[in-house]
């Protein structure tokens, strides 16, 4: 039984709902039928590819979706257990639209669907998801049949195919780790899909891997599979130090994001990882004969100032865009950018159909470390230039009033732009900038601050937080 209209849990980028109250087999089947009619069939696709994570509800839900798509005439390739970037690989390699059943890092009672067009092109609210929602709701409400009336549709087939080895081989073909010095690596899969993909991708490489929580368990018995929260990195940090490891890697539930811990157990900023990988991709393009000035690297508005600085220092072209994968992917395609990175540890590659893959970013990091002798903390120091607050959320009832107070606080000569929320920056004195973005779903303001030095960052952070929370 579905207790909620689909619009309550189909968001801007994907489906994310409670099981079974919101997302269940009949709902998944209706969404599969709608996906076929809105996305696949208009593109003349003859088939779709469907994968799922380790959550207990994922096999049933993904099968129901596949049946809905097959009823509308599509042949469905079921690739079974996979990471989200494994699904993107399948969509790109097979040139088919795809659907991944996962709720990423959300708690165990949730599940969801990430959908894409052929070639891993995104499906979002403005690129088909809104229409999918409307058609699926009509099917569930009995206003239209699962298969359009007055059509002669031959149901498609369902067949299973394991693409994990192909996915691993493809990634290893993009980053050569064969010449790396031996490295000891601790990997925390958080009981998520990294436990399935990491052994295959990193097999036979010069790595001594120490696995943490590789057992697939969608109830997440050890910690949430969300490395963005500091408490979920503590086991990895401890293990890196205890094992004398060179580096630590943490993946989220569907293993499309990767976080890095250095040999001291200290977390490394995703902006620093973005800058590091960017320099490698720029160098790769230049070695292939592309002038550096023709190489574009995409970053979002709350990435460190160091990212565009370093890209520019390497002769390439930084492109600033809004936060969110649909904006990053669209900008990358528009610019034919070779690489893009976000503060949330999503990393996007042109060689991976402009889609995000934490595993490929991790391989670049391992290659960068293994190609030289310094510890990772020293290697990455040149990419981590400025103190930052990280993202700070404040519950604010009157968001507009809070933003107006911050605007009044800023000096008249402060720079400002509104590409994504409000970004203010210093025009004199020590460098600082801040970004305020409001949540689309909650009365929250998200603050990010970065500055030339710790003192300036702390001052700006504390003064602005006091203004934001004045009426709280």
Steps between C-alpha positions, in 0.01 A plus 500: 500500500628845409411755766654807334466677165812435298584870502569477873802275458612550140737793535692720257759235407371159605250288690561463875218354714408285796446128434228383470285801597613706201714281278383143443469252213182646339651849515830380354315318220303817414819707499664242273210524256513880511878498450454288188240736354662831597871427458585177320243463223512865379878454456437182297672290763432129467612418852589632843747392767405465868726454803458506875686538830508271805186626676258217583224656290716568193464166314119505514471867410746484211325192360162675516642804316645268236163330454331836449755596235480159331119518486547807280715311250854549631759228547644537849856410600510430873859551621416421864720629781701804392615843605328803352802571282485133398150572368631810320770282344235257376288783360800644320653175376168355383368842388170440680290695746542371854362488852688442824310395812669659799438753774874576510592596857144523633398277794391140451126570485545696174553400142503695177568514127762693304409508132698597193465518125723303263864587548443574871340837420309624806125489554388780731188700571546711187629218282226240529453421869199728538327332207593153629338593833180616331466190279577260786246674725235468228574128471473451877177701512349283225466798265707330232616142445852372556528448125345774281162401362455433128863398455641171382785458747700181513635463853875515529727242660686500831849354516781514752857608424795555733705802390717541810817366336445719192448805723823431687698445181365824352611703803843337507537599136456866596757512782823300485596383848740229385806719564396607848719433800336254741237676713306394806141620466215478752159501332176557695204384293250570779319171417410661169576421138869582530532157663385350169688721253835580667634140503429465129632840389818498710585133450856416389626855564803575723279572799483345844133559576351495849118465469258654748132402492504332158206275593197616299234595754231754422422544870843666546590333832833679551436861400302697245648471153535878477866605527401867473416481873824505704387233748471249215872540420628422850544126451695562179719765662583267788574206269731702276716594798489154659604325178761758403316543171597745227142614443135429585196498272135515605206438266135586554216249477477480121878558462474794263677735746847453642659676799870493575696485827877559505764286672453695827127419502409856403209553256598661170272767356309391188606835350864396539419169332324692221809714444734200508298297250452810284876542460531137393223530244647826365840336464345201325327727248814703437703181448243395238554826311216718631610855592449558872292810422246274330455277807199578723459394864162549672457582870203622702456827688606361837816327384818649644646808334809281455325295229465775235839642603680170442313429176599845373861451613510188284380699201149352485155657522298478826122503465288592804148363531216436744503224760336175384580221259253609231666843478853354503418243232324756279791744528754226430317397185464864391872568553620152402680513835743220575423494875275650765492485879267592785551566872280195569764267350319442174755487216403509132704390199457556128655156447212360709217653297518819712360295788628484858715217626669495838696190404675669207588798722642259759716337234639840397584572863673162541694554178610849606622364834667193354689690230712688757652437841349768726226417751153600388475788749800667335381423148157649555617805700561699181133454405357596841576871532232667710318436830130424450200463729339211321126515444309623807121461506275732700126456547354840415129581483540823297774424250458826309542711813813307598657549157413871512682532834811347348478732201475799734804372693714479187692813415391699198807399306457125563455302180178307457334269252186288492596203280394264780360670807704799617878511470687787667872564487763743621627766264765635739702353787544126557311281254171351615180387337174353622205332337146482637261253338154408619377144505233404248322276749555641852519841671879481498775737396831342399812708569848441358793729583858495379779751567867577467568404861330330794443826688314662211298185427396467865403865526284498186345165592409606855369844407284366219368206703394741774304703245342192345391361837396833651131409525546128562 
